[in-house]
Amino acid sequence: MIRTILAEVALVVVALSAFCAVTIIGRSRLTELFDNIVPRLRESSPYFAILIVILLLNSVIREAADSLSWLIGLEITSQIEWIEGGFVPFIQSFQTELLTTYFSYIYIYGYVFLLIFPLFAYLALRDRTIFRELTIAYSLNYLLGLLLYIIFIAYGPRNLGLAENLLYDTFAQFQFLTTEVNNPTNVFPSLHTSLSATAAIFAYKTREAYFAWLPIALVLAVSVIISTMYLGIHWATDVVAGIGLAVACVSLAERYVAKQQARVDDAAGSAWAQFPFVTASLNRALAVVGSDRRIEYPGRPQETAAQAEPDEPTAKDDAD
């Protein structure tokens, strides 16, 4: 069952991304991206690596982190319930079959699309600064989210019987997917909220390059955030904390990328320059085998004038 659901999610995300690639990214940027896909992927590989490592870390230590949380964490469910009262049940009082279907699909399919498409879209930009910031912001969301889940123990309103479990009651098959990536006590903060808000913030930052993506991202992000409460999964407190986490992660990512990019510019122009421990390890390995060669920074070579990419395509170019 889990494979079937994953295949469905992948199919929906690929279809939506393909449509938005043509209508939002544009022919000129897509052509340029495919012509330069190898150097761009090589240049972006350190940021991909960071994100993948943190995702794998979350997957590997999730159960251990849950056990650690019960040893050192703070149980805050009763405090959240005291603060909010019946806010989530109030939201669910507006439920209809259509709204339940919409928010369930948004929570599963729309959420993944909202996170995946910007990675592709920002890789298509000539200036990959936004792409780097986004991958670091995603990584920080997952890393800090994991730490907060260890520190704070909280059950969602559906787990306490204070709200209906609309997602599983309506689409029981989705529990095979969500239980693979979530524990019942991992609700504060809401990572669905923080990652969706992060994607929306970057949509605003890139509104001049992708003006059509901004309203789509905002609708999806707001829908995801509401869905977490409408479906009884998160408290409003989790949502507020998630938005705060998103703002913090974006700010930290901007500072980190700016600092590391300055190091890259001062070095050999390689994205790996911000990871000097890699260079040091390679040089030690060369010394061990008796080689006199030393590596300054691994990665792509400097572009010559002939290899340099042309100016960013204009809106008129994309319309041609």
N, C-alpha and C positions, 0 to 999 in steps of 0.2 A: 504493500500500500504506500509506504513512504517513497518508493521509487516512482510510483505513478504520480503522486502529488508533486514531487520535485520536477518531474518531466513536464507536468502541466504548468508549473510556475516558470520554468525555463522557457517553454514555448511562448507563453504570454509575454514575458519580458523581452524576448528576442523580437517578437512581432511588433510590440510597441516601440522598442528601440530602433528597429529598422525604419518604421514609419517616421519617427521623430528625427532620425538621422537625415532623411531626405528632405523633410519639411522645415526643420529647424537648423541643423548644422549647415546644410546647403551643399550644392554640387562642387563648388570651388574648393571649399575646405575639405570635403570628403576626398576629392581627387588628390589634393596635396597631402592629406594624411596617408593615403594608400601608397603614394609615391615615396614617402619618407617614413613608413611604418617601422622599419628595422632600427634606424638611428633614434627614432623617438622612443621606442620601447627600451632600447639600450640606455638612453639617457634617463628614462623614468624608472628603470629597474630597481634602484635603491628604495624608492618610495613604495613601489609594489611589494618589495621584499619586507619592509617594515609592517605594512598592513597584513600581509599573509602570515607573517610570524605571530603577530598579535592575535589574529583570528584562530590560528592553530593553538596558541597558548590558551585562549578561552575555551576551546573545545577539549583540550587535553586535561586541564586542571579544573574543569567546571565542578565535578563531583567533589574533588578534594577541597575546592574553595568553599563549597556548601558546608562540608564538615567543619572546616576551620571557622566559618561564620558562626556556627552553633557553639563554638568554644569561646570566641572572643567578641562576637557581634552584639549589637544592641537591638533588642526586640522593641519595635516602635509601632506595631500595628494598632494598639489601643490608643496611642497618642494621635495617630493620623485619623482614626475613626472619631475621636473626641473633637478634633479640629473641624472635620468636614460634616459630620452628621449624615444626613441623607442626600448629599449632593449627587452621587452617582445613581442611586435609585430615582432621583428626580429626572436625570437625563434619560434614563431608561423608560420613564413614564410616557415619553413621546414615541416609543417604538411602534414600528409598523413592519410588515413583512418586507416591503421594498427597502426601507432604511436598514433593516437587519442584513439583507442580502448585500446592499451597497457597502456598508461598513465592514462586513466580513471579507468581501473581495478586496476592498481597499487595504485592510489590515494584512492580508496575505500577498496579493498580487501587486497592488499599487505601491505598497511600501518598498518591495524589492526593486521595482522599476524606478522609483524615485531615487534610490541610492545608486543603481547601476548606470543608468543613462548618463548622468553628469560625468562619470569617469571617462566615458568614450567621447563625450562632447568637448570636455576640456583638454583631452589629449589632442583633439583636432585643432586647437588654437595654437598659433605660432609661438606665443609666449606661454610656456607651460607652468608659470608661477602659480596660477590658480589651480591647476591639476595637482601640483605638489602640496599646496595648502590643503586641498580637499582630502587627499590621501592621509596626510598627517592628522587632520581634524577627525577623520573617521577612526584612525588608529587610537587617538587620545580618547574618543568617546568609548570605545570598547575597553581600553585599558583602565581608565578612571571608573567606568561603569562597573567593571569587575571588582575593583577595590571597594567601591561603595556598597556593592552587594555583599561583600565580606563584612563590612563594618555595620551595615544596617540589615536587620531581619524584619521583613514585613510581608504579610499576606494581602492579596488583592481582595476587593469586596466580594467577588464571586466565590472565593475560597471560604469566606466566613458566612455565606448564605445571605448576605445583605443585598446582593444584586443577582440577577439572573445570569446564567452562563450562556449567553445568547450565541456565542460563536460555536461552541460544541453542541448545544442543543439543536442548532439549525444545520450546521455542517460538521457532523461528527468526525468526518475523515481528516479534518484539519488538525485534530489533536495529535495525530501521528507525526506531524511536522513540528508543531510548536513544542511538544514535550521533548523533542530531540535537542532543542536549543535553549530551553528555559526551565528553571526550577520554580516551584510555587512561591518561594520567598524572594525571588528576584524581581521586585516591583519598584523599589525606590533606589534610584530614579527610573523613569520610563525611558529605556533606550530607543524604543520606537519613536518616542517624542523627540529625544535629543538628536538622533540621526536624521529624522525628517526635518527638524528645525535647522540643522546644519546644512542640509541640501537646499532648503529655502533661502538661507542667508547667502549661500554661494550663487544661487539663481539671481538674487538681487545684485550681488557684486558683478555679475557678468551680464547685466541687463542690456548693455550697449551691444555686446557681441551676439547675444541670443535673446532678443527682446521677446520672442514668442514663448520661450521656455519659462519666463518668470510667472505669468498667470497660471500655467499648468502646474508648476512646482508648488506655488502657493496653495492652490486648490487641493492638490494631493497631500501636502504637508498638514494643512488644517484638517483635512478629512481623516488622515491617519491619527492625528492627535485626539480628535473627537472620538474616533473608533475605539481607542484604548479605554475610554470611560464608558461609552455606549455599550460595549460588549462586556463590561463588568470586570475587565482585566486589571485596570489601574485606577488609583484614586486621583483626584485633581491635584493633590499634593505631589504625587509622582510626576505629573505632567509639568507642574511649575518647576520642580527640581530638574526635570529633563531639559526644559528650555534654558535654565541657568547653565546647565552643563554644556549645552550646545554653544552658547555665547562664549563661555570660558574656553572651550576647545578651539573654536575658530580664532579667537584672539591669540591663544598660545601657538597655534599652527602658523599664523601670519608672522609672529615674531621669530619662530624657529626657522621658517623657510627664508626669511629675510637675512637672518644671521648666517645661515649655512650657505646661502647663495653668494654672500659677500666672500666667504671662504673659497667657494668654487671659482669666483671671478679672479681672486688673487692667486689661485693655483693654476692648474693646467686646463681649466675649462671642463673638467669631468665632474659629473654629478657624484661620483664616488669619492671626490675630494673631501666631502663632509664626513667620511668614514675613515679617518686616518689609520685606525687599527687594522683595517684590511690591508692597506699598503705596508704597514710595519710587519704583518704576518707573512706577506709574500716576500718581502726583502729578507726576513730571517730564514725562510725556506730556501731562497737562492744562496744565502751565505752557507747554509748547511751542506748544500751539494757542491760547494766550492766555486760558484759562479761569481764573477766580478760585476755582473750586471745589477743595476738597481732600478726600481720602478718608482717614479714620482707619484703618479696617480693612474690606476687602471681605468679604462672606460673608453669612450669614443674619442678619436683624434680631433684636433682643432679643425674647424671647417675652413676651407680656402674660400677666396672670394667667389670662385666659380661654383663651389658647393653650397654656399650660403643660400638659405631659403629666401625667396622674394618677399616683398612687402605683404602684409596681411591683406587678403582679399576684401574688397569693399562690399557693401550691401548690394551695389549695382552689379558687381561681379557675380554674386550669388544668385541674383535674379536672372542673369543671362542663361 
